[in-house]
Amino acid sequence: MFCKSVSTTTTKRRAVAVKAKPKKRVVAVKEKKKDVSLKIDKQSRINFAKQLHEQQEALKSISTVLLNMGQFLDSNLEEEKEDKIFVRCPSCHYQMNESQVMEGFANNVLDHKTTCTQCNHKFTTIARIHHQYYVWLCPEQTKDQFELWKSQKVFKENEDIVSMLTTDRPEIVFNAYKYSAKDNFKTVKDAVENWLQV
């Protein structure tokens, strides 16, 4: 009787061990799928950044005055007059104000288009600061693009990140300036650094 109970417990232990092995394999497969989706997501973000940069380069040709970005960053916020932004829908020609443009943005870092409040047409929003046109992004997209740009760079100690960003990706600087708390800072650069948390 004692021997039978030992063999029964041994059989139960083996059965439990056999059942547990497939669960471990399933977990390992799920983890691999997560890693692949993260790589695809980063690649999508990189492709989106390239697309934005190409659009920004194309906008330089329609700017009436070539903006000196160094002077722009050093300009005194007390003397700055912020451009009022009105955007016309290319489909129905409705003139949208800033809050309507902001409401039209999707909560998606890969979608930089806004939706017209009248006809629901989606389109890329172009804004202007100091006669310089740029692609208007929502705050989440601006921060995401900044983090992506930062992750691809190697910085030296005490290097001026905002000046480098201005050269590489001016649309990020313009959008950060747009969303920054301008009243609390002396220069455009200070406001941008604070908003991006550099």
C-alpha positions as CSV (number, residue, x, y, z in Angstrom):
1,M,0.0,0.0,0.0
2,F,2.8,2.4,0.8
3,C,4.5,1.6,-2.5
4,K,1.3,2.3,-4.5
5,S,0.8,5.7,-2.9
6,V,4.4,6.6,-3.8
7,S,4.0,5.6,-7.5
8,T,0.7,7.6,-7.6
9,T,2.3,10.8,-6.4
10,T,5.2,10.3,-8.8
11,T,2.8,9.9,-11.7
12,K,0.9,13.1,-10.6
13,R,4.2,15.0,-10.4
14,R,5.1,14.0,-13.9
15,A,1.7,14.9,-15.2
16,V,2.0,18.4,-13.6
17,A,5.5,18.8,-15.0
18,V,4.3,17.9,-18.6
19,K,1.4,20.4,-18.4
20,A,3.6,23.2,-17.1
21,K,6.2,23.0,-20.1
22,P,3.8,24.2,-22.9
23,K,2.8,27.2,-20.8
24,K,6.5,28.3,-20.6
25,R,6.8,28.0,-24.4
26,V,3.7,30.1,-25.0
27,V,5.0,32.9,-22.7
28,A,8.3,32.9,-24.6
29,V,6.5,33.3,-28.0
30,K,4.4,36.1,-26.7
31,E,7.5,38.0,-25.4
32,K,9.1,37.7,-28.9
33,K,6.0,39.1,-30.6
34,K,6.1,42.2,-28.2
35,D,9.8,42.8,-29.2
36,V,9.0,42.7,-32.9
37,S,6.0,45.1,-32.5
38,L,8.3,47.6,-30.7
39,K,10.8,47.5,-33.5
40,I,8.1,48.0,-36.1
41,D,6.8,50.9,-34.0
42,K,10.2,52.6,-33.9
43,Q,10.7,52.1,-37.6
44,S,7.3,53.7,-38.2
45,R,8.3,56.6,-36.1
46,I,11.5,57.0,-38.0
47,N,9.7,56.9,-41.4
48,F,7.2,59.5,-40.1
49,A,10.1,61.7,-39.0
50,K,11.7,61.5,-42.5
51,Q,8.3,62.4,-44.1
52,L,7.9,65.4,-41.8
53,H,11.4,66.5,-42.5
54,E,10.9,66.3,-46.3
55,Q,7.7,68.4,-45.9
56,Q,9.5,71.0,-43.8
57,E,12.3,71.2,-46.4
58,A,9.7,71.7,-49.2
59,L,8.1,74.6,-47.1
60,K,11.4,76.5,-47.1
61,S,10.8,77.4,-50.8
62,I,7.5,79.2,-50.1
63,S,8.8,81.2,-47.1
64,T,9.1,84.9,-48.1
65,V,12.0,85.5,-45.7
66,L,14.7,83.0,-44.8
67,L,14.7,83.0,-41.0
68,N,18.0,83.2,-39.1
69,M,17.3,80.5,-36.5
70,G,20.0,81.7,-34.2
71,Q,18.5,85.1,-34.1
72,F,15.0,83.6,-33.6
73,L,16.2,81.5,-30.6
74,D,17.8,84.6,-29.0
75,S,14.9,86.9,-29.6
76,N,13.4,88.6,-26.6
77,L,9.9,87.2,-25.8
78,E,8.8,90.6,-24.4
79,E,9.2,92.1,-27.9
80,E,7.7,89.1,-29.8
81,K,4.3,89.4,-31.4
82,E,3.0,85.9,-31.9
83,D,1.4,85.2,-35.2
84,K,-2.3,84.4,-35.1
85,I,-2.9,81.2,-36.9
86,F,-5.9,80.5,-39.1
87,V,-6.0,77.5,-41.3
88,R,-8.2,77.1,-44.4
89,C,-9.5,73.6,-45.2
90,P,-8.4,72.6,-48.7
91,S,-11.7,70.8,-49.3
92,C,-14.5,73.1,-48.2
93,H,-12.3,76.3,-47.6
94,Y,-13.7,76.8,-44.1
95,Q,-11.3,78.9,-42.0
96,M,-10.4,77.1,-38.8
97,N,-8.9,78.8,-35.7
98,E,-6.2,77.4,-33.4
99,S,-8.6,75.6,-31.0
100,Q,-10.4,73.9,-33.9
101,V,-7.1,72.7,-35.4
102,M,-6.1,71.3,-32.0
103,E,-9.4,69.5,-31.6
104,G,-9.0,68.0,-35.1
105,F,-5.8,66.2,-34.2
106,A,-6.0,62.5,-33.6
107,N,-4.4,61.0,-30.5
108,N,-1.8,59.3,-32.6
109,V,1.9,60.2,-32.8
110,L,2.0,58.9,-36.4
111,D,-0.9,61.0,-37.7
112,H,0.0,64.7,-38.1
113,K,-3.2,65.6,-40.0
114,T,-6.1,67.6,-38.5
115,T,-9.7,67.1,-39.3
116,C,-11.9,70.0,-40.6
117,T,-14.7,70.8,-38.2
118,Q,-17.1,71.4,-41.1
119,C,-16.6,68.7,-43.7
120,N,-14.4,66.1,-41.7
121,H,-11.6,66.3,-44.4
122,K,-8.2,65.3,-43.0
123,F,-5.2,67.5,-44.1
124,T,-1.7,68.5,-43.1
125,T,-1.7,71.9,-41.2
126,I,0.8,74.4,-42.2
127,A,1.5,77.3,-39.7
128,R,3.7,80.3,-39.9
129,I,6.1,82.0,-37.4
130,H,8.1,85.1,-38.6
131,H,7.2,84.5,-42.3
132,Q,8.6,80.9,-41.9
133,Y,6.2,78.1,-42.7
134,Y,6.3,74.8,-40.8
135,V,4.3,71.6,-40.3
136,W,2.0,72.0,-37.3
137,L,2.0,69.0,-34.9
138,C,0.0,68.4,-31.8
139,P,2.0,68.5,-28.5
140,E,2.2,64.7,-28.2
141,Q,3.7,64.4,-31.7
142,T,6.1,67.2,-31.0
143,K,7.5,65.6,-27.9
144,D,7.6,62.1,-29.5
145,Q,9.5,63.5,-32.5
146,F,11.9,65.2,-30.1
147,E,12.5,62.0,-28.1
148,L,13.1,60.0,-31.3
149,W,15.6,62.6,-32.6
150,K,17.4,62.7,-29.2
151,S,17.6,58.9,-29.1
152,Q,19.4,58.9,-32.5
153,K,22.1,61.4,-31.4
154,V,25.2,61.3,-29.2
155,F,25.7,64.5,-27.2
156,K,28.8,65.8,-25.7
157,E,28.7,67.3,-22.2
158,N,27.2,70.8,-22.1
159,E,26.3,70.7,-25.8
160,D,23.5,73.1,-26.9
161,I,20.8,70.6,-27.8
162,V,18.2,73.2,-28.9
163,S,20.6,74.7,-31.4
164,M,21.4,71.3,-32.9
165,L,17.7,70.5,-33.0
166,T,17.1,73.9,-34.8
167,T,19.5,72.8,-37.5
168,D,18.2,69.2,-37.9
169,R,14.5,69.5,-37.2
170,P,13.3,73.2,-37.1
171,E,9.6,72.1,-37.2
172,I,10.1,70.6,-33.7
173,V,11.5,73.9,-32.4
174,F,8.6,75.9,-34.0
175,N,6.0,73.6,-32.4
176,A,7.7,73.6,-29.0
177,Y,7.8,77.4,-29.2
178,K,4.1,77.4,-30.1
179,Y,3.1,75.3,-27.0
180,S,5.6,76.8,-24.5
181,A,4.7,79.1,-21.6
182,K,6.1,82.2,-23.2
183,D,5.2,84.6,-20.3
184,N,7.6,82.9,-17.9
185,F,10.8,83.2,-20.0
186,K,13.0,85.9,-21.5
187,T,14.0,84.3,-24.8
188,V,12.5,81.8,-27.3
189,K,15.3,79.4,-26.6
190,D,14.5,79.4,-22.8
191,A,10.9,78.7,-23.5
192,V,11.6,75.9,-25.9
193,E,14.2,74.3,-23.6
194,N,11.7,74.3,-20.7
195,W,8.8,72.9,-22.8
196,L,11.0,70.1,-24.2
197,Q,12.5,69.5,-20.7
198,V,16.1,69.7,-22.1
